[in-house]
Amino acid sequence: MNKWRRFEILLPVKFNDGSPVPRKRIGEAIREVTKQFGASSFEKQTIEGHWVHEGVLYQDMLVRIFVDVPDNTKNRAWMKKYKARWKERLGQLEIWMVSYRIEVE
């Protein structure tokens, strides 16, 4: 059995100043994952996130990109760099990315 890993990335649909992230930019983020791995999935419904940073409550509106890839060092490193790039491109304090092992039947 091959080892697989699912990565899920939550991207904001609004910048910190409240202005909308252009759909084109979200599309670029999706295409970048698809180009790297040959596939990706995207959920359009908005996910509402709440978090506290330095005593300030933030509310984010987010979308989710996810991709299932072979679980190896190369793919994990690429995803960490992807997260860092998009954190900077979107001017975020943090971008939430999780990964976990999956079994593909």
Secondary structure, 3 states (H helix, E strand, C coil): CCCEEEEEEEEECECCCCCECCHHHHHHHHHHHHHHHCCCEEEEEEEEEEEEECCEEEEEEEEEEEEEEECCHHHHHHHHHHHHHHHHHCCCCCCCEEEEEECCC
